[in-house]
Amino acid sequence: LDQNRVNLVFEIDEGPVTKVESIRFVGNKRFDDDLLRSEITTKESRWYRFISANDRYDPDRLAFDEELLRRFYLSRGYADFQVISAIAELSKNRKDFFVTFTVEEGQRYKVGEVAIDSRLRDFDASVLRDEITLSSGDWYNANEVETSVDNMVNALGDLQYAFVNVRPRTERNRQAQTIDLAFEISESPRVFVERIDITGNVRTLDKVIRREFELVEGDPFIRSKLQESEQNIRDLNFFEEVEVNARPGSAPDKSVVEVDVAEKSTGELSVGAGFSTSDGPLADFRIRERNLLGKGQDLLLAATVAGERTEFDLSFTEPYFLNRDLSAGFDLFHITRDLQDEASFDQRRTGGALRIGYPLSERWRQTLRYRYERNDIRDVADDASLFISE
């Protein structure tokens, strides 16, 4: 170009997508190729996989498959298992990949001795024995080791050891083909809840979230109650994401509970039209807000207008009446029906209901309802049957 300039243009021919033609394993003796193929995410190209992209070569997916193979063998007692190599070779016509995993299974181990090494003061570690899912003589299973650690952490959390660290230590005996397990529990003081911090709620009031907590400031820290509290907040269905974490407080025996939420739309609007064989042409309108003004209240307004039926409904619910776990609300309705063709009269129903609900136990609630309705029968046809007239 002029003034000593050039245009640089890259012309690219992508060509067809190159897929995985076959997946082979070398060195596997205990498990056949078909079983190992089912454990990894990369799949061989087949006509019925036209929706999935798992049959395309992806080096990141291949690295993930190596980890899946390792976990598969570790869960079956092969603690020395290794993936020697994972190679993808391109065919000469450059249309297909051939993936080969070279593995070394090693020998299979059983669980030897199982011990708990606790450094907690004045703590009887034997109470955690039931939390360990492996016993001496079982085949070694890395997944069960992780499960045992999680169980012990939760159990210790219920005993107010909020930030305790449980670390499994393994010692192989290759001659006896056993692995001795020791769960090390680091020292941690008993912890109390210092405060609860809530972030991310733009519209929802803090008290709507706080009242779902099984813990309050000053309570002993109990991990199971913290998990129940997180589930309670999720069950509100006001938030896309809920994260509840505990971090150290201003002193070793204090914990700060952090709640981070991401709100989602809680309003619903529905407009519809159709035809019913019993009511004729109809139009339907429905609007609902499940978190009214961010207070957690539920308001519903619905209307249906049809050729032979008209219905209006209004419903309101306060989930924490008088700031207690006491749901209260009311329902109002007005329905008119033209039943001249079927029964030679018209009907108008107007009424409402008051309701109150309270918990009987953790998983049971009782609701009491008082309903009042006025049912008005009018415009009875002169030629109506005696039964209807009476």
C-alpha positions as CSV (number, residue, x, y, z in Angstrom):
1,L,0.0,0.0,0.0
2,D,1.0,3.6,-0.1
3,Q,3.2,5.2,2.6
4,N,5.2,2.0,3.1
5,R,2.2,0.0,4.6
6,V,0.9,-3.5,3.9
7,N,-2.3,-5.4,4.6
8,L,-1.8,-8.7,6.4
9,V,-4.6,-11.3,5.7
10,F,-4.9,-14.7,7.3
11,E,-6.8,-17.2,5.1
12,I,-8.0,-20.1,7.1
13,D,-9.5,-23.4,5.9
14,E,-10.8,-25.1,9.0
15,G,-11.7,-28.4,7.3
16,P,-14.0,-31.0,8.8
17,V,-14.0,-31.8,12.6
18,T,-11.5,-34.4,13.5
19,K,-13.0,-37.0,15.8
20,V,-11.8,-39.9,18.0
21,E,-11.9,-43.1,16.0
22,S,-10.8,-45.5,18.7
23,I,-9.6,-45.5,22.4
24,R,-7.2,-48.2,23.4
25,F,-5.6,-49.2,26.7
26,V,-2.2,-50.8,27.2
27,G,-1.2,-52.5,30.5
28,N,-4.6,-53.1,31.9
29,K,-5.1,-56.7,33.2
30,R,-7.8,-56.4,35.9
31,F,-10.3,-54.4,33.9
32,D,-11.1,-54.7,30.2
33,D,-11.1,-51.9,27.7
34,D,-14.9,-51.5,27.5
35,L,-15.2,-50.9,31.2
36,L,-12.4,-48.3,31.2
37,R,-13.9,-46.5,28.2
38,S,-17.1,-46.1,30.2
39,E,-15.3,-44.4,33.0
40,I,-13.8,-41.6,30.9
41,T,-15.4,-38.6,29.2
42,T,-13.8,-39.0,25.8
43,K,-15.8,-41.3,23.6
44,E,-15.3,-43.0,20.3
45,S,-17.1,-41.5,17.3
46,R,-20.4,-43.1,16.6
47,W,-23.4,-42.0,14.5
48,Y,-25.7,-41.6,17.5
49,R,-23.3,-39.1,19.1
50,F,-24.2,-36.3,16.7
51,I,-25.4,-34.1,19.6
52,S,-22.5,-34.6,21.9
53,A,-19.0,-33.2,21.4
54,N,-17.3,-35.8,23.6
55,D,-16.0,-37.7,20.5
56,R,-13.9,-34.8,19.5
57,Y,-10.2,-34.7,20.5
58,D,-9.6,-32.3,23.3
59,P,-6.2,-32.3,25.2
60,D,-7.8,-30.8,28.3
61,R,-10.5,-33.5,28.3
62,L,-7.7,-36.1,27.9
63,A,-6.0,-34.8,31.0
64,F,-9.2,-35.0,32.9
65,D,-9.7,-38.6,31.8
66,E,-6.3,-39.5,33.3
67,E,-7.6,-38.2,36.7
68,L,-10.8,-40.2,36.2
69,L,-8.8,-43.4,35.6
70,R,-6.7,-42.8,38.6
71,R,-9.8,-42.3,40.8
72,F,-11.4,-45.4,39.3
73,Y,-8.4,-47.6,40.3
74,L,-7.9,-46.0,43.7
75,S,-11.5,-46.7,44.6
76,R,-10.8,-50.4,44.0
77,G,-7.7,-50.7,46.0
78,Y,-5.0,-50.1,43.4
79,A,-3.0,-47.4,45.3
80,D,0.1,-47.7,43.1
81,F,-1.8,-47.1,39.9
82,Q,-0.2,-44.7,37.3
83,V,-1.1,-43.4,33.9
84,I,2.3,-43.8,32.1
85,S,1.1,-41.9,29.0
86,A,-1.9,-40.7,27.1
87,I,-1.2,-40.2,23.4
88,A,-3.4,-39.1,20.6
89,E,-2.2,-40.0,17.1
90,L,-3.7,-38.4,14.0
91,S,-4.4,-40.7,11.1
92,K,-2.6,-40.3,7.8
93,N,-5.7,-38.9,6.1
94,R,-6.0,-36.4,9.0
95,K,-9.6,-37.3,9.6
96,D,-9.4,-39.3,12.8
97,F,-7.6,-39.5,16.1
98,F,-6.4,-42.7,17.8
99,V,-6.1,-42.3,21.6
100,T,-3.9,-44.7,23.6
101,F,-3.7,-44.8,27.4
102,T,-0.7,-46.7,28.8
103,V,-1.3,-47.7,32.4
104,E,0.4,-49.5,35.2
105,E,-2.1,-51.0,37.6
106,G,0.2,-52.2,40.4
107,Q,-1.0,-54.5,43.1
108,R,-4.2,-54.3,45.0
109,Y,-4.2,-53.4,48.7
110,K,-6.5,-54.2,51.6
111,V,-6.9,-52.0,54.7
112,G,-4.6,-52.9,57.5
113,E,-4.8,-51.0,60.8
114,V,-7.2,-48.0,61.2
115,A,-6.3,-45.5,63.8
116,I,-7.3,-42.0,64.9
117,D,-4.6,-39.6,66.0
118,S,-6.3,-36.8,67.9
119,R,-4.5,-33.7,69.2
120,L,-7.6,-32.2,70.7
121,R,-7.4,-31.7,74.5
122,D,-9.7,-33.7,76.7
123,F,-11.4,-35.3,73.7
124,D,-12.3,-39.0,73.4
125,A,-11.5,-39.8,69.8
126,S,-13.3,-43.2,70.1
127,V,-16.6,-41.3,69.5
128,L,-15.5,-40.9,65.9
129,R,-15.1,-44.6,65.2
130,D,-18.6,-44.9,63.7
131,E,-17.8,-42.1,61.2
132,I,-15.1,-44.2,59.5
133,T,-16.6,-46.3,56.7
134,L,-13.6,-48.5,56.2
135,S,-12.6,-51.5,58.4
136,S,-9.5,-53.6,58.7
137,G,-9.6,-56.3,56.0
138,D,-11.7,-54.3,53.5
139,W,-10.3,-53.5,50.1
140,Y,-8.7,-50.0,50.1
141,N,-11.0,-47.4,48.7
142,A,-9.9,-43.8,48.3
143,N,-13.5,-42.6,48.0
144,E,-14.4,-44.1,51.3
145,V,-11.4,-42.4,52.9
146,E,-12.7,-39.1,51.7
147,T,-16.2,-39.9,52.9
148,S,-14.7,-40.8,56.3
149,V,-12.9,-37.5,56.5
150,D,-16.1,-35.6,55.6
151,N,-18.1,-37.6,58.2
152,M,-15.5,-36.9,60.9
153,V,-15.3,-33.1,60.1
154,N,-19.1,-32.9,60.3
155,A,-19.2,-34.8,63.6
156,L,-16.5,-32.6,65.0
157,G,-18.4,-29.5,63.8
158,D,-21.4,-30.7,65.8
159,L,-19.2,-30.8,68.8
160,Q,-18.2,-27.1,68.3
161,Y,-14.8,-27.8,66.7
162,A,-15.5,-25.6,63.7
163,F,-12.1,-25.3,62.1
164,V,-10.7,-28.7,62.9
165,N,-8.5,-30.3,60.3
166,V,-8.7,-34.0,59.6
167,R,-5.9,-35.4,57.4
168,P,-5.6,-39.1,56.4
169,R,-2.2,-40.6,56.6
170,T,-1.4,-43.8,54.7
171,E,1.4,-46.3,55.1
172,R,1.9,-49.1,52.5
173,N,3.1,-52.6,53.3
174,R,3.8,-54.0,49.9
175,Q,4.8,-57.4,51.2
176,A,1.5,-57.9,53.0
177,Q,-0.4,-55.8,50.4
178,T,-2.0,-53.7,53.1
179,I,-2.4,-50.0,53.8
180,D,-2.5,-48.7,57.3
181,L,-4.7,-45.7,57.8
182,A,-4.4,-43.0,60.4
183,F,-6.7,-40.0,60.6
184,E,-4.8,-37.0,62.1
185,I,-7.0,-34.5,63.9
186,S,-5.3,-31.1,64.5
187,E,-5.9,-29.1,67.6
188,S,-8.8,-26.7,67.6
189,P,-10.7,-24.9,70.4
190,R,-14.5,-25.0,70.8
191,V,-16.1,-22.3,68.8
192,F,-19.1,-20.0,69.2
193,V,-20.8,-17.9,66.5
194,E,-19.6,-14.3,66.8
195,R,-21.8,-12.8,64.1
196,I,-23.6,-13.6,60.8
197,D,-22.8,-11.4,57.8
198,I,-25.1,-11.3,54.8
199,T,-24.1,-10.0,51.3
200,G,-25.6,-10.0,47.9
201,N,-29.2,-9.3,48.9
202,V,-30.2,-6.2,47.0
203,R,-34.0,-6.4,47.4
204,T,-34.5,-9.1,50.1
205,L,-34.4,-7.8,53.6
206,D,-31.8,-9.2,56.0
207,K,-34.3,-10.5,58.4
208,V,-35.9,-12.8,55.7
209,I,-32.6,-14.6,55.5
210,R,-31.7,-14.5,59.2
211,R,-34.9,-16.1,60.3
212,E,-34.0,-19.2,58.3
213,F,-30.9,-19.8,60.4
214,E,-30.8,-22.5,62.9
215,L,-27.9,-20.6,64.6
216,V,-27.8,-17.1,66.1
217,E,-25.0,-14.9,67.4
218,G,-23.6,-16.4,70.6
219,D,-24.7,-20.0,69.9
220,P,-22.2,-22.8,69.9
221,F,-21.0,-23.5,66.4
222,I,-22.6,-26.7,65.1
223,R,-21.8,-27.6,61.5
224,S,-24.9,-29.6,60.9
225,K,-27.1,-26.7,61.9
226,L,-25.1,-24.5,59.5
227,Q,-25.8,-26.9,56.7
228,E,-29.5,-27.0,57.6
229,S,-29.5,-23.2,57.6
230,E,-28.0,-23.1,54.1
231,Q,-30.6,-25.5,52.9
232,N,-33.4,-23.5,54.4
233,I,-32.2,-20.4,52.5
234,R,-32.1,-22.3,49.3
235,D,-35.6,-23.6,49.9
236,L,-36.9,-20.1,49.9
237,N,-36.4,-20.1,46.1
238,F,-35.5,-16.4,46.1
239,F,-31.9,-16.8,45.1
240,E,-29.9,-18.3,42.2
241,E,-26.9,-19.0,44.3
242,V,-26.4,-19.4,48.1
243,E,-23.1,-19.8,49.8
244,V,-22.7,-20.2,53.5
245,N,-19.1,-20.3,54.9
246,A,-17.5,-20.0,58.3
247,R,-14.3,-18.2,58.9
248,P,-12.2,-17.4,62.0
249,G,-13.6,-14.6,64.2
250,S,-11.9,-12.0,66.4
251,A,-10.7,-14.7,68.8
252,P,-9.7,-18.4,68.5
253,D,-13.0,-19.5,70.0
254,K,-15.2,-17.3,67.7
255,S,-16.5,-17.8,64.2
256,V,-18.0,-15.5,61.7
257,V,-20.6,-17.0,59.4
258,E,-20.7,-15.4,55.9
259,V,-23.7,-15.7,53.7
260,D,-23.4,-14.7,50.0
261,V,-26.5,-14.8,47.9
262,A,-27.4,-13.9,44.3
263,E,-31.0,-12.9,43.9
264,K,-33.3,-14.0,41.1
265,S,-36.6,-12.9,39.8
266,T,-39.5,-13.9,42.1
267,G,-42.3,-12.4,40.0
268,E,-44.5,-14.4,37.7
269,L,-46.8,-13.2,34.9
270,S,-49.0,-15.5,32.9
271,V,-51.4,-14.5,30.1
272,G,-53.3,-17.1,28.1
273,A,-56.2,-17.7,25.8
274,G,-57.9,-20.9,24.7
275,F,-61.2,-22.8,24.2
276,S,-62.9,-25.1,26.7
277,T,-65.6,-27.6,25.8
278,S,-67.4,-26.8,29.1
279,D,-66.8,-23.0,29.3
280,G,-66.3,-21.9,25.7
281,P,-63.6,-19.4,24.7
282,L,-61.6,-18.1,27.6
283,A,-58.8,-15.6,28.6
284,D,-56.6,-16.2,31.6
285,F,-54.4,-13.7,33.5
286,R,-52.3,-14.5,36.5
287,I,-49.7,-12.5,38.4
288,R,-47.7,-13.5,41.4
289,E,-44.9,-12.1,43.6
290,R,-43.3,-14.7,45.9
291,N,-41.1,-12.1,47.7
292,L,-43.3,-9.0,48.0
293,L,-41.2,-5.9,48.8
294,G,-38.4,-8.2,49.8
295,K,-40.3,-9.3,52.9
296,G,-40.8,-12.9,51.8
297,Q,-44.6,-12.4,51.5
298,D,-46.5,-14.2,48.7
299,L,-49.2,-12.3,46.8
300,L,-51.3,-13.9,44.0
301,L,-53.9,-12.3,41.7
302,A,-55.6,-14.4,39.1
303,A,-58.6,-13.9,36.7
304,T,-60.3,-16.1,34.2
305,V,-63.0,-14.8,31.8
306,A,-64.8,-17.4,29.7
307,G,-68.0,-17.6,27.7
308,E,-69.8,-19.4,30.6
309,R,-67.6,-18.8,33.6
310,T,-65.9,-15.9,35.3
311,E,-63.5,-16.3,38.2
312,F,-61.4,-13.8,40.2
313,D,-58.9,-15.0,43.0
314,L,-56.8,-13.0,45.4
315,S,-54.4,-14.7,47.9
316,F,-51.8,-13.4,50.4
317,T,-49.5,-15.3,52.7
318,E,-47.2,-13.9,55.4
319,P,-44.7,-16.8,56.2
320,Y,-43.6,-15.3,59.6
321,F,-46.6,-13.9,61.3
322,L,-45.8,-11.9,64.4
323,N,-42.1,-12.6,63.7
324,R,-42.6,-16.3,64.6
325,D,-42.5,-19.5,62.5
326,L,-46.2,-19.0,62.0
327,S,-47.6,-18.7,58.4
328,A,-50.8,-16.7,58.1
329,G,-52.8,-15.6,55.1
330,F,-56.2,-15.2,53.4
331,D,-57.9,-16.2,50.1
332,L,-60.7,-14.3,48.4
333,F,-62.6,-15.6,45.4
334,H,-65.6,-14.7,43.2
335,I,-67.0,-17.1,40.6
336,T,-70.0,-16.8,38.3
337,R,-71.2,-19.7,36.1
338,D,-73.8,-19.9,33.4
339,L,-75.3,-23.4,33.7
340,Q,-78.5,-22.7,31.8
341,D,-77.7,-25.3,29.1
342,E,-76.7,-28.1,31.6
343,A,-78.9,-27.4,34.6
344,S,-81.3,-24.4,33.8
345,F,-79.8,-22.0,36.4
346,D,-77.0,-19.5,37.0
347,Q,-74.6,-19.7,39.9
348,R,-72.6,-17.1,41.8
349,R,-70.1,-18.1,44.5
350,T,-68.3,-15.5,46.7
351,G,-66.2,-16.1,49.7
352,G,-62.8,-16.4,51.3
353,A,-60.7,-18.2,53.8
354,L,-58.4,-17.4,56.7
355,R,-55.5,-19.8,57.4
356,I,-52.7,-20.3,59.8
357,G,-49.9,-22.9,59.8
358,Y,-47.3,-23.8,62.4
359,P,-44.7,-26.5,62.8
360,L,-45.4,-29.7,64.7
361,S,-41.9,-31.0,64.3
362,E,-38.9,-30.6,62.0
363,R,-40.7,-32.1,59.0
364,W,-44.4,-31.7,59.8
365,R,-46.6,-28.7,59.7
366,Q,-50.3,-28.3,60.6
367,T,-52.6,-25.8,58.9
368,L,-55.9,-24.6,60.2
369,R,-58.3,-23.0,57.8
370,Y,-61.7,-21.2,58.2
371,R,-63.6,-20.9,55.0
372,Y,-66.8,-18.9,54.4
373,E,-68.7,-19.0,51.1
374,R,-72.0,-17.6,49.8
375,N,-73.5,-19.8,47.1
376,D,-76.2,-18.0,45.2
377,I,-78.5,-19.9,42.8
378,R,-80.5,-17.6,40.5
379,D,-82.4,-17.3,37.2
380,V,-83.9,-20.7,37.4
381,A,-85.6,-21.4,34.1
382,D,-89.4,-21.9,34.1
383,D,-89.1,-25.3,32.5
384,A,-86.4,-26.6,34.9
385,S,-87.0,-30.0,36.4
386,L,-88.7,-30.3,39.8
387,F,-85.5,-31.6,41.4
388,I,-83.6,-28.4,40.4
389,S,-86.5,-26.1,41.3
390,E,-86.7,-27.5,44.8
